[in-house]
Amino acid sequence: MRIDHLSRALDQLGALIADVRPEQAGLPTPCAAWTVRDLVNHVVDETYRFAESVETGRRGSSDGDYVGAEWDSAFAMAAARLRAAWRAPNAMERTHTFPGGAVPAAWAIGQQTTEFAIHAWDIAKATGQSLELDPELGELALGWARENLVPQVRGAEADGFHIAPVVTTSDDARLYDRLAAFGGRQP
């Protein structure tokens, strides 16, 4: 994946967040125990954590409530910082250090794009928006996920995992439903 794919994933997610209505804040999402507001806050926080990782090579811990009353503005600010971080000189040469080890920048772009594509589906599904999302991003994200979201990184949240086991779905299911299922969601 490339930076332009990441940028498209940010645009897609930003458009979905902008269309969330205030009365939808408390709705449940496909992400266990998160409301729509919790999920949007997570996405904004993750975007800042990703920017930090691109800027420094290390990811800090999640640390708060970012969305306030203007969710779309909060996400737009975080997305702008992430885009700027990737445009900085030497960003593509930087190694990213995570608790599981060091990864190259190209891997980080794939991971970020994939997470944003899955969360786009989460938000669309929870708020009744169209699930017909960017097909190229969906294919790229599904390919990245199949290669990288191996069984060893999956499990119950209570056991310290952030990615649930794969949910079985049919081969003819919609693309983003297959991506969500591979991401541990029930389509």
N, C-alpha and C positions, 0 to 999 in steps of 0.2 A: 504494500500500500504506500501511497504517497501523501504528502502534506495536503495536496488539493482534495484528496478523499476525506481526510480529517476535517478540512474546512467545510466540505459539503455535509458531513455528518453533524458538525456544529450548527450549520444553517438549518438543517432539517429539524434538529432538536429544538433550536431556538424558535422556529415557527410553531411547533407543537406547544411549547411552553407559553408562547404569546396567546394561543387560543384557549388556554385553560381559563375557565370562568371561576370567579371567587367562590361560588357556592360548591365547587367541585373539590375544594381543598381537603376536605375530610373523607373523600371517597377512598375505598381500599384500592390497592394496586396489585399487580401480579408479583410484586416483591413482598415476601412475607413480612407482616407486621408494619409495613409502611403505608401511610396515607399518601395521597397525591402531593400534598405539601411536603411531607418527609422526603419523598422521592425527588422532587424538584430541588429541595435543599441539598440532598446528597449529590445530585448532578452538578449543582453550582460548586459545592465543596470539592468534588472530584476534579472539576475543571481547574480550580486553583491549585490543587495538589499536583495535577499533571503539569501545569505551567511551572510550578516550583521544581519539579523533577527535571524538566527540560532546562531550566535556568541554572540549576546547581548540580544535577546528577543524582540528587537524593530527594526522596519524597518525605514530606513532613506528615505529621498526624492530623487527622481531621479535628477541627477545633471550633465548631460553632454553627450558629444560625446565620445564613447569608441572605435569605430571600426577602425578608421584610414584606412590604406590601406590593412592591414592584418586581414580580418574579422575572418578567422578560428582561427588564433592565439589569437585574442582578446577574442573570445568565449572560447577557450581552457583554457586560464588563469582564466577567471571567473568561468568556470566549475570546475577547480581544486580547487579553493578557496571554492566553495560550497561543494564539496565532502569532503575536509579537515574539514570544519565546522561541517558537520554531523558526522564525525569520532571522533570528540573531546569528551573527557569524559563528561558525563552528558548532551550531546546534546539532547538525547531523553527525558530527564526529564524537559527540559526548556519549559516554556510557551511563546508563541509568542503573542505580543500585536500589534494589528492593529487598525485603526480608528474605526472599528466596534466592537472591544472587544478583549478579550484574547482567544486564541485557543491552544490546546495541540500540541506537536510536530508531532504526527501522522497525525493530520489534515493538518499541514503545508506541510508535505511530499506529501500528496494527492493533495493539491492545486498546489504545484510546479510541480509535475509530470503531472498533467492535463494541466497546462498552457503550459508546454514544448511540450506536445503531440499535442495540438491545434496549437501552433505556428509552429511545424514541418509541419503540413498540410498546413498552410498558406504559408510557404516558398516553399514547394514542388509545390503547386498549382500555385503560382506566377511565378515560374521559370521553369515550365514545367517538373519537376522531377517526378519520380514515386510516385503515391499516395497509393501504396501498402506498408504501413508502419507497424511497429510491432503490430500484432493483439492483443497480450496479453495486451500491454500498452494501446491500443485503447479501449479495453473492460473495463479495470480498470478505465481509465480516464472518459469514458462515464458513468460508474456507479457512480463515485465520483461526476461528474458534475450533474447528475440527482438528487442526494441527497443534494447537496450543492448550486448549482446555481439556487436558488429559484427566483420567480418573483420579490421579494422585492429588489434584488441586481441588477436588470436589468433595462435598460432604455436608453434614448438618451444621447450621450456624452455631448451634450450641456446642459443637466440637471445634469451633474456631475457623470454620470455612466460610468463604463469602460467595462461593459458587455452588449451587445445588447440583445434584446428579442430573444427568440428561433425562428429559421426559420423552417417552416414545411418541412419535407422531407419524402419520403416513407420508410416503414419499411425494404424494401429490398435494400435500397441504400447501397453503400459501407460503411464499418464501420467508416472510418475516415471522410467520407462525413456526416454521422449522427452525429459524434462528433463535427465537425465544425459547423453544423447547430444548434446543441444544444448550441454551444458557440456563436451563433449569426451571423454566416457567411452564405453566400449564396453559397451552393456547386454547 
